Amino acid sequence: MDEKIINNIKTLAIDMIQEAGSGHPGIVLGAAPILYTLYAKHMRVSTSDTSWVNRDRFVLSAGHGSALLYATLYMAGFNLSLEDLKRFRHYQSKVPGHPEVFITPGVEASTGPLGQGIATAVGLALGEKMLKERVNTREYTLIDYYVYALCGDGDFMEGISYEAMSFAGSHHLDNLIVLYDSNGVSLDGVTDGVFNESMEARAKSMGWDYEFVKDGTQVSLIDKAISRAKLNKKPTLIEVKTIIGKGSYLEGSNAVHGKLLTDDDIKQLKYNLGIPLKSFYVDENVCSSFRRSLAQRTNTAYMKWADSYKKCASDEETLKKIAFLFNPSIRCNFLDYDFHFEEGLHEAIRSTNKKIMDVLSSYIPYLIGGAADVASSTNAYLQQGGDVTHSYFLGKNIHYGIREHAMGAISNGLALSHFRTFASTFFCFSDYLKPAIRMSALMHLPVIYIFSHDSILVGQDGPTHQPIEQLASFRSMPDVVTYRPCDANELVGAWNTILNDNIHPSILVLSRTEVPLLSTSNKHFVEKGGYIIKKEVQRLDATIIATGTEVSLAISLANVLYKENQFDIRVVSMPSMNLFDKQTEIYQKEVLGQGHAIFTLEAGSTYGWDRYATDKRHMLGIDTFGASGTKEEVLKATNFDFETLKKRIVHVLEEQKIMLK
């Protein structure tokens, strides 16, 4: 029966690929026994309650194998129809080209960029450990699931997998089992010569256990390897030797990786697998057998869990404590909270942020996160939270080490585990996290990315540590909201907006430079993205839009220009361009004013500011890399010192006055 089910999964997936006109038959034919064995013998899931909090999680890191996953989920009894499968890779289909969470029943994470999946699985495994410590008691067990991932050679060649595996080994994540479809072939050819390391040696050196299955067609061997892995006290890598495209004329070659099979090849394949030539054929007896055995194996575990839940739910305090397991959405209002900011406060926003986060943490018990070995610099650390270690998962602070790539993807796994999580490093190194941030946006996960050292004002560290293009880059990323607050008040407003946004990742950009607490800054207007922070005195000659540390600079410029040159200038603080763009045209015009010059002022790339600035001359920014030197030297070298900026504004406004005359 195992062989019959596997063969039907293979041909069903091949038919999906043929119908779509694109896909990846190689992994379907090579790895079907692995996925079948996992679901048939081990995965503890409920096909009727796919959001069951104690279900096992499976992540298809080799996301190009989606047809194999969908066919397996269908045969196992998840809520997919044959009509759904026939729409594989079509617009708004339940079965997209690569797995997407919240679209396909049974899919736990969006995958596709190789390496992201295994790192997300590490986050899911860490999440299970942290949840277990928070909600389980001697009386009941609500959390004790495993996390599985299927990876290919490509996943392990990507650098993020090294970081993620190292982190998992250091934290003894024994609830994580990674199955390795080891076929020695990638898109361009065999991996011999480009990927020759011993995966056994690599895994063991990183604190993992290792299992080897010499024949990937043998369900019994795969089954026994998974059973042994579940008894290990470390994360386990199971290397399963397979043949890509097994049974096809192209088996064993890179040609079968992502190429449609010929009609003749499909005919001989189905004949040899004992499957009728009919497209999308399903043997109902075989399918029913798979679904029945899965239900019999998992229903007992589900009912046992339900009994535990009923017991703990009878206690109101306990139910309140575990509510975030079922609904992680936050509804809060910290705008009226007194953070006790002293009058005349003058400090780096990263320092203010630390104080705010400590308060937030006391009210939001599942706010957790960490930094890439720079918490002492970014100040993204929860003082009363305790540290997560391999023997203590009740902590709130995660020490990621210098692993930015993995930190982002692990954060996605934690968010999928219903934690509200943050990840932090220097803004210039945010590029290391960009693929994971993009996945946060695609999955609608409200991960909070906290980046400090926000501009060339870091000075003597030099251009490698001075962000220029990063703000423009993140502002351009769909479904991501970027914030650059100017002071403590705007920072509070940013946090309040971030916490109440349960579907968008946030970029919180903080200064190392000390800034004043401005008397006119307004935390209530942050949710609108921009507002008037300094009004004109009598008439409106120009508007300066500024962000972050440049807001106080803009106010100083406006005051001097009024006193020395009689230019009456409005200053607009724009902590979030993304949010301001969403406001009505009426509000935008009300804030920016009409019929006069509009300048933009930001110590970074001018790219994107053309939507507001009168023209290129009105965009005051830095479109070159910085330099190593004191803050004053670097500002002068990039024409961003006070005197140069003042002269530029005066020159433009004087020129316009002449033109008007």
Buried (B, 14 or more C-beta within 10 A) or exposed (E): EBBBBBBBBBBBBBBBBBBBEEBBBBBBBBBBBBBBBBBBBBBBBBBEEBEBBBBBBBBBBBBBBBBBBBBBBBBBBBBBEEEBBBBBBEEEBBBBBBBBBEEBBBBBBBBBBBBBBBBBBBBBBBBBBBBBBBBBEEEBBBBBBBBBBBBBBBBBBBEBBBBBBBBBBBBBBBBBBBBBBBBBBBEEBBBEEEBEEEBBEBBBEBBBBBBBBEEBBBBEBBBBBBEBBEEBEBBBBBBBBBBBBBBBBBBBBBBBBBBBBEEEBBEBBBEEBEBEEEBBBBBEEBBEBBBEBBBEBBEEBBEEBEEBBEBBEEEEEBEEBBEBBEEBEBEEEBBEBEBEBEEEBEBBBBBBBBBBBBBBBEEBEBBBBBBBBBBEBBBBBBEEBEBBBBEEBBBBBBBBBEBBBBBBBBBBBBBBBBBBBBBBBBBBBBBBBBBBBBBBBBBBBBBBBBBBBBBBBBBEBBBEBBBBBBBBBBBEBEBBBBBBBBBBBBBBBBBBBBBBBBEBBBBBBBBBBEBBBBEBBBBEBBBBBBBBBBEBEEEBBBBBBBBBBBBBBBBBBBBBBBEEBEBBBBBBBBBBBBBBEEBEEEBBEEBBBEEBBBBBBBBBBBBBBEEBBBEEBBBBBBEEEBBBBEBEBBBBBBBBBBEBBBEBBBEBBEEBEEEEE
